[in-house]
Amino acid sequence: MDGIKVQCDWSKIPRQKYSNLLAKRFYGWLPQILIPVAVFGTIVLAILGLKAILDPRTLPPLWGVAFIPFYLGYVVSRLMNNYWKRRLFSVVGNSAFLQLDRQVFLSKLGISISGFDDNYPIGWPAVTEVVETKDTTLLLISPIEYFPIPDDGLPAGLTRTALLDQISQWRNAAT
């Protein structure tokens, strides 16, 4: 096969979903669990430490409640971070470049996108990994940067399995 032309409506690519997926693959689940546990554990240790240092008779009965605002502040900062990320992806997704239908060309030379100089594609050695999602194949050029190849944009008669086989052949030949 000489090449594959994939039609890609970039405005319909769920970039935030794929970016979150790839970030979780890169960082793993540990930070998502460890950070809240560490914050809560630090607050508990501070409470226990103050209780050991200070005379319990001089402490108000619910003095540990004073640490709740710190934990709530952490929770609010996480929620705001998620809001800002959604807002950022919304703005990025509405950029003029991503609103256009693009054609992605795959060949033995690599990947090129219509609207760019097709004589200088991104070579297959730059593709670090091929990740499959439910309806899209992601060609990774870094842990979180990718070229999306949606299944509904494949040429008639070309299955995802055939696409992956061809990409594998081209990548193996390039190394």
ABEGO torsion letter per residue (X at the ends): XABBBBBBBAAABBAAAAAAAAAAAAAEAAAAAAAAAAAAAAAAAAAAAAAAABBAAABBAAAAAAAAAAAAAAAAAAAAAAAAAAAAAAAAAABAAAABBBBBBBBAAEBBBBGBBAABBBBAAABABBBBBAABBBBBABAABBBBBBAAABBBGBBAAAAAAAAAAAAAAAX
